[in-house]
């Protein structure tokens, strides 16, 4: 299927690894010009080289900037004043009991997970509306719907992303611009891989057993009983980025492996 992304420009915040990298790679595969963003020159360069190994003619640009800070976003906006597609992907998580989450923890996670997308969208949405075409997608989480007791602050930021995305979508009425959210479930990201490896090593068991226990005890409502791949998440994001998804707006689409039990 041709997703008609040739000639479109796309920025994926935090795209040197994990879901962000998979999204950037999939967009490049579809012919979009992709801006790879990360906090270090080394990571950005490595991400670009890795994509070019499989897609030699990929149209890639690297921008080193911390999209989780106001100053970093300003740097990014100066280098990339306009994009057709914005993927608000940068984010952090941290398992922590509610009583141990400090004010500083709350402020930091909101700064990264919420304000990064607000700042970028404030710039790019206005220009997209002026040209009457654009896509903004927030990478939220199933934790936005089922707040995890071990990460209440994280879940709260993911709920906030859904609210922001829906509010921005209301601004696009009658235009060719759409704003949506995607809700991944447990995904085999860089951090998850490290978590599984460390836990398996600590307990002297294999990685498959760690994964099985996770879905038995931590996310028992999962229907697929495994971590989704980054590429599985990227596939739905790239479709939403395309002109073919023009009738999907203001939506929160799940790629959660069935973790969320509600049907609406």
Order of alpha helices (4+ residues) and beta strands (2+ residues): beta-alpha-beta-alpha-beta-alpha-beta-alpha-alpha-beta-alpha-beta-alpha-alpha-alpha-beta
